[in-house]
């Protein structure tokens, strides 16, 4: 249990670092290219950064072609979960979008942690 707690703390640190790096990349890119293209590139880069940080720093697993190929699926799952929760909370439960977004983050961070852990620890070559 102590290992998982330490991994989760490292996961939060890595997520904060990744968010900062991708935001800086987005800000820099939008000076050169349209904002939607900048967002797309920064988002894709963020998945790559998350993969490296999670493999090396958070879960301390060797990088592999298999885990690198599977890792983006974590973010597909996170996105779909977020969309479902947003819809349920706003349309069915009557929450405002801002409150719903906060709830989505609270729910999706632990889910993303678990999915990342599964992909990186079980998909070793």
N, C-alpha and C positions, 0 to 999 in steps of 0.2 A: 504494500500500500504506500509506503514511503517513496518508493521509486516512481509510482504513478503520480504522486503529489509533486515531486520534483520535476517530472516531465511536464506536468500541467503548468507549473510556474515558468519553466523554460519556454513552453508553448505560448504563453501570454507575452513573454518578453520578445520572442521571435515574431509574433503577430504585430506587436507594436513597432518593432524595427521594420518589418515588411511594409506596414502601412505608411510609415514615414518615408521610406525609400520610394515606394510607388507614387506617393503624393508628389515628392520632389521630381520624379521622372515625368509625371503628368504635367506639372507646372512648367517644367523646362520644354517638354515636347510641344505644348500648345502654343508656344512662342514661334514654333517652326511649321507646324502642321495644324489642320483643323482639330478642334477639341474632341470630336468623336473618335477620330483616328488616334489622337493622343491617349484618350481613355482606353481604347482597345489595346494599344501597345502596352500601356502601363499595367492594365489588368492581366494580360498574358505574361508580362514580365513578373508580376506579383506571384503568379502561380509557380513560375520557375524559381523565384527567390524563396517562396514558401517551401518548395520541395527540398532545396539545398539546406535551408535553415532547419527544417524538421528532421531531415535525415541525419545531418551532421551534428547539430547542436541540441535539438530537443530529444530525439529518440536514440541518437548515437548508433545509427545503422549504416552499413555500407550502401552507397548509391548503386543502383542497378538499372538496366534497361527496362526490366519488368516493372519495378516500382515507379520509375519515371513515367512510364506509359500509363500506369493505373492512377497515379496521383491526381491528374486533372479531374478524374471522376469524383473525387472528394468534393471538389468545388461545384461540379454539376449537381451533386446531391445536396450540397449546402444551399445552392441557389433555389432548387426546387422546393426544399423544405421551407426556406424563407418566404417564397412566393405563396405557398400553401398557408403558412402561419399568418402572413400578412392578410390574406383574403379572409381566413377564418376570423381573425381578431377584428378586422375592420368591418367586413360585411355581415358577419354572423353575430359577433359579440358586441359590436357597437363601439369599439375603441377608436380613438383618433389615430391617424397614420403615424404620428410621431411616437406615441406610446406603444403602438404595435411594433414599430421598427426597433425600439429599445427591447421589447420582449423577444423579438426575433433574434437579436444579438445574444441575449441571455441564454436562449435555448440553443442557438446554432453553434456557439463557441464550444461547449462541451461535446456536441455531436461531431463537429469538425475535428476535435481532438481525438475522439475515439476512432473515427474513420481514418484519420491520418495515421494513427498508431497501428491500426489493422493493416493498412496498405504497406506501411514501411517495415513492419516487423514480420508480417506473414508472406510477403512477396519477394523475399530474398531469393537470389538465384541459387 
